């Protein structure tokens, strides 16, 4: 940590190697990366102003917050910076300067000025913007069903359909999608199945849980497994294309895909569906807006919205998508509830 944050001249600050190693094992890989990234940002700021980062003064931290807010950082990012600074001081066995009233009030002031609402991934629902996905046949606009229907023949489309279908069924985050292995896919009743999820963002200690897989997804997974000729290891793998002299494509199956690949696969499927004429109601600008807002998290948002639209209660949705707090799923449903509140019932009939 000392290589990331400037230490005051003459300071006796020393990091205990055993403590750092234990902290690394106790934290998730994402948490470790976030801490290192945040402290690099703080360290760069401190070096430019020739001030100490360890120990840091409340006044310097407050100035750091103001400067980063002026650069356009969101309130949530500022709060994370402060949390990381606090963690670094704790690991160095130093008093936590972020507890000072000056720092607390500066964060509060920035929340008031910037607002606390975070940018949200666009929800990719199964049949699109419909009142209840169970009451309609076919899809309306951008939807999982349209993307699956437009997928062409071939090994790449076979993999992509299995990935999108599984992601929607389970509401998994991208790190959990790419971590799926064949040994964790189990058959269930009625053609459906389940996926064992050994670890997730809300289950860092690895108690594990199961996510439901529809008959549709089990069929796609079976087709992908046959096409990839892989019976073990990672479910979703990279594909490498070469060409014979005759011009024929030859595909080979490689290692596990990365988390970044999930968003790219979604956008590629979206483009294919657009080319097939499924989103003709969208202008070019509307489509580009949709495409930019589509991410690996969109299926998790869309599934949550479909569950709310289908009348499922919050407790059941939290259990199905493995949430510990109701805040995020309730936020995903805000746009839907606007169409069902008291004002909508009255104004819609005028």
C-alpha positions in Angstrom: 0.0 0.0 0.0 2.9 2.4 0.7 3.8 2.4 -3.0 0.3 3.7 -3.8 0.0 6.5 -1.3 2.6 9.2 -0.3 3.7 8.8 3.3 4.5 11.9 5.4 8.3 12.6 5.7 9.6 11.0 8.9 6.4 9.1 9.4 6.8 5.8 11.2 4.0 4.2 9.1 4.8 0.6 8.2 2.4 -2.0 6.8 2.4 -5.4 8.4 3.0 -7.9 5.5 1.0 -10.6 7.3 -1.9 -8.3 7.8 -1.9 -7.2 4.2 -1.9 -10.8 3.0 -4.7 -11.7 5.3 -6.7 -8.7 4.2 -6.2 -9.8 0.6 -7.5 -13.3 1.3 -10.4 -11.9 3.2 -11.5 -9.5 0.5 -13.0 -10.4 -2.9 -10.8 -9.8 -6.0 -13.0 -6.9 -7.0 -12.7 -5.3 -3.6 -8.9 -5.6 -3.7 -8.8 -4.0 -7.2 -11.1 -1.2 -6.2 -9.0 -0.4 -3.1 -5.8 -0.3 -5.2 -7.4 1.8 -7.9 -8.9 4.3 -5.4 -5.6 4.7 -3.6 -3.7 5.3 -6.8 -6.1 8.1 -7.5 -5.7 9.6 -4.0 -1.9 9.0 -4.2 -1.6 10.9 -7.5 -3.7 13.8 -6.1 -1.5 13.9 -2.9 1.8 13.9 -4.9 0.6 16.7 -7.1 -0.1 18.8 -4.0 2.9 17.6 -2.0 0.8 16.4 0.9 0.7 13.2 2.9 -1.7 10.4 2.1 -0.7 8.3 5.1 -1.6 9.7 7.5 -3.9 12.1 5.7 -5.5 15.1 7.2 -9.3 15.7 7.2 -8.7 19.0 5.4 -6.8 17.3 2.6 -9.4 14.6 2.2 -12.2 17.2 2.1 -10.2 19.1 -0.6 -9.7 15.8 -2.5 -13.5 15.2 -2.5 -14.2 18.7 -3.8 -11.6 18.4 -6.6 -12.9 15.0 -7.7 -16.5 16.3 -7.7 -15.4 19.2 -9.9 -13.9 16.6 -12.3 -17.4 15.1 -12.6 -17.2 12.1 -10.2 -20.5 10.9 -8.9 -21.5 10.9 -5.2 -21.2 7.1 -5.0 -17.6 7.3 -6.4 -16.7 10.0 -3.8 -18.1 7.8 -1.0 -16.1 4.8 -2.3 -12.9 6.9 -2.4 -13.4 7.9 1.3 -14.1 4.3 2.3 -10.9 3.2 0.6 -8.9 5.9 2.4 -10.4 4.8 5.7 -9.4 1.1 4.9 -5.9 2.1 4.1 -5.5 3.9 7.4 -6.9 0.9 9.3 -4.4 -1.4 7.5 -1.6 0.9 8.5 -2.8 0.9 12.1 -3.6 4.7 11.9 -6.5 6.7 13.2 -9.2 7.1 10.6 -9.3 10.7 9.4 -12.5 10.2 7.4 -14.5 10.1 10.7 -13.8 13.8 11.1 -16.9 16.0 10.9 -15.3 18.0 8.1 -15.1 14.9 5.9 -18.6 13.7 6.8 -20.1 17.1 6.1 -18.2 17.5 2.8 -19.6 14.2 1.6 -23.1 15.2 2.7 -22.7 18.5 0.8 -21.6 16.7 -2.3 -24.6 14.3 -2.1 -26.9 17.3 -2.0 -25.2 19.0 -4.9 -24.7 16.0 -7.1 -27.6 13.9 -6.2 -27.3 10.2 -5.3 -29.0 8.5 -8.1 -26.6 6.3 -10.1 -26.7 5.4 -13.7 -28.6 2.2 -14.3 -28.2 -0.4 -17.0 -31.2 -0.6 -19.4 -33.5 -3.5 -18.5 -33.6 -6.2 -21.2 -37.0 -7.8 -20.6 -38.0 -11.1 -22.2 -40.9 -9.8 -24.4 -40.1 -6.1 -24.2 -42.2 -3.3 -22.8 -45.4 -5.3 -22.0 -47.7 -5.1 -19.0 -47.3 -8.8 -18.1 -44.9 -11.0 -20.1 -47.2 -14.1 -19.4 -50.2 -12.5 -21.1 -48.8 -11.8 -24.5 -47.4 -13.9 -27.3 -44.6 -12.5 -29.4 -42.4 -9.6 -28.5 -42.7 -5.8 -28.4 -39.5 -3.9 -29.4 -36.1 -4.7 -27.9 -36.3 -7.9 -26.0 -34.6 -11.2 -25.2 -37.1 -13.1 -27.4 -36.3 -10.9 -30.4 -32.6 -11.4 -30.0 -32.9 -15.2 -29.7 -35.3 -15.4 -32.7 -32.9 -13.4 -34.9 -29.8 -15.5 -34.1 -28.5 -17.2 -37.2 -27.2 -20.8 -37.6 -23.7 -21.7 -36.6 -21.6 -22.4 -33.5 -21.2 -18.7 -32.5 -25.0 -18.1 -32.5 -25.5 -21.4 -30.6 -23.2 -20.2 -27.8 -24.6 -16.7 -27.7 -28.2 -18.0 -27.5 -27.3 -20.3 -24.6 -25.5 -17.4 -22.8 -28.3 -14.9 -23.2 -31.0 -17.3 -22.2 -29.1 -18.5 -19.1 -28.3 -15.0 -18.1 -31.9 -13.9 -18.3 -33.3 -17.0 -16.5 -30.8 -16.7 -13.6 -30.3 -12.9 -13.3 -26.6 -13.6 -12.8 -24.0 -10.9 -12.8 -21.3 -11.1 -15.5 -18.6 -12.5 -13.2 -21.1 -15.3 -12.2 -22.0 -16.0 -15.8 -18.4 -16.5 -16.9 -17.7 -18.6 -13.8 -20.4 -21.2 -14.7 -19.0 -24.7 -15.3 -20.7 -27.7 -16.8 -20.6 -29.7 -13.6 -22.9 -27.2 -12.0 -25.6 -27.5 -14.6 -28.2 -30.0 -13.4 -31.4 -31.4 -15.0 -34.7 -30.8 -13.3 -38.3 -31.6 -13.9 -40.4 -30.7 -17.0 -37.4 -30.2 -19.2 -36.0 -27.4 -16.9 -32.9 -27.5 -14.8 -30.9 -25.6 -12.3 -27.4 -24.0 -12.0 -25.4 -24.2 -8.8 -23.9 -20.8 -8.1 -21.0 -21.5 -5.6 -20.2 -17.9 -5.0 -21.7 -14.5 -5.7 -21.4 -10.8 -4.8 -23.8 -11.3 -1.9 -22.2 -14.6 -0.9 -18.5 -14.0 -0.6 -17.9 -16.9 1.8 -19.2 -19.4 -0.7 -22.3 -20.9 0.9 -23.7 -21.4 -2.6 -27.2 -21.5 -4.0 -29.2 -22.6 -7.0 -30.7 -20.6 -9.9 -33.5 -21.9 -12.1 -33.0 -22.8 -15.8 -36.0 -22.9 -18.2 -36.5 -25.8 -20.7 -35.6 -23.2 -23.4 -32.2 -22.6 -21.7 -31.6 -26.3 -21.2 -32.2 -26.9 -24.9 -29.8 -24.1 -25.9 -27.2 -25.4 -23.4 -27.4 -28.9 -24.8 -27.0 -27.6 -28.4 -24.0 -25.5 -27.3 -22.4 -28.4 -25.5 -22.7 -30.7 -28.5 -21.3 -28.0 -30.8 -18.4 -27.2 -28.5 -17.6 -30.8 -27.7 -16.9 -29.8 -24.1 -18.3 -31.9 -21.3 -16.4 -30.2 -18.5 -14.9 -27.0 -17.4 -16.2 -23.5 -18.3 -19.6 -23.4 -20.0 -19.0 -20.3 -22.0 -15.8 -20.2 -24.0 -14.1 -18.0 -26.6 -14.4 -18.9 -30.2 -11.6 -18.5 -32.7 -12.3 -18.3 -36.4 -10.0 -19.2 -39.3 -10.6 -19.7 -43.0 -9.8 -22.5 -45.3 -8.4 -21.7 -48.7 -11.9 -22.5 -50.0 -13.3 -19.6 -48.0 -15.0 -21.8 -45.5 -15.0 -20.7 -41.8 -13.4 -23.0 -39.3 -14.1 -22.4 -35.6 -12.1 -23.6 -32.7 -13.2 -23.5 -29.0 -10.8 -21.8 -26.6 -10.6 -20.7 -23.0 -13.3 -19.2 -20.8 -14.8 -15.9 -22.0 -14.1 -12.7 -20.0 -16.7 -10.6 -18.2 -16.3 -7.8 -20.8 -17.3 -10.3 -23.5 -20.8 -10.6 -22.2 -21.7 -7.0 -23.1 -20.1 -7.4 -26.5 -22.1 -10.6 -27.2 -25.4 -8.9 -26.2 -24.7 -5.9 -28.5 -23.8 -8.2 -31.3 -27.1 -10.1 -30.9 -28.9 -6.8 -30.7 -27.3 -5.6 -34.0 -28.3 -8.9 -35.7 -31.9 -8.5 -34.5 -31.9 -4.9 -35.8 -30.6 -6.1 -39.2 -33.4 -8.7 -39.3 -35.9 -5.8 -39.0 -37.2 -6.5 -35.5 -36.7 -3.0 -34.2 -38.1 -1.0 -37.1 -40.1 1.2 -34.7 -36.9 2.7 -33.4 -35.2 5.6 -35.1 -31.4 5.4 -35.6 -30.8 7.7 -32.6 -33.2 5.7 -30.4 -31.5 2.4 -31.4 -28.0 3.8 -30.6 -29.2 5.0 -27.2 -30.5 1.5 -26.5 -27.3 -0.1 -27.7 -25.1 2.2 -25.5 -27.2 1.5 -22.4 -27.2 -2.3 -23.0 -24.7 -4.1 -20.7 -24.1 -7.4 -19.1 -26.3 -6.2 -16.2 -29.3 -5.6 -18.4 -30.6 -9.1 -18.1 -30.6 -8.9 -14.3 -32.5 -5.6 -14.5 -34.9 -7.0 -17.1 -35.7 -10.2 -15.2 -36.4 -8.1 -12.1 -38.8 -5.9 -14.0 -40.5 -8.9 -15.6 -40.9 -10.5 -12.1 -42.5 -7.4 -10.8 -44.7 -7.0 -13.9 -45.9 -10.6 -13.3 -47.1 -9.8 -9.8 -44.3 -11.5 -7.8 -43.7 -10.0 -4.4 -40.4 -8.3 -3.3 -39.4 -11.1 -0.9 -39.7 -13.7 -3.6 -37.8 -11.6 -6.1 -35.0 -11.0 -3.6 -34.8 -14.7 -3.0 -34.8 -15.6 -6.7 -32.0 -13.1 -7.5 -30.1 -13.6 -4.3 -30.4 -10.0 -2.9 -29.8 -9.2 0.7 -31.3 -5.7 0.6 -34.6 -4.6 -1.1 -33.1 -1.3 -2.2 -31.8 -2.3 -5.6 -34.6 -4.5 -6.9 -37.2 -1.8 -5.8 -35.2 0.8 -7.7 -35.3 -1.4 -10.9 -39.1 -1.5 -10.6 -39.5 2.3 -10.3 -40.3 2.8 -14.0 -42.9 0.0 -13.9 -44.7 1.2 -10.8 -45.2 4.7 -12.3 -47.5 3.0 -14.8 -49.6 1.4 -12.0 -49.8 4.0 -9.3 -52.8 6.1 -8.4 -52.1 8.9 -10.8 -51.7 6.5 -13.7 -55.0 4.8 -12.9 -56.9 8.2 -12.9 -55.0 10.2 -15.6 -54.9 7.2 -18.0 -58.7 7.1 -18.1 -59.2 10.8 -18.7 
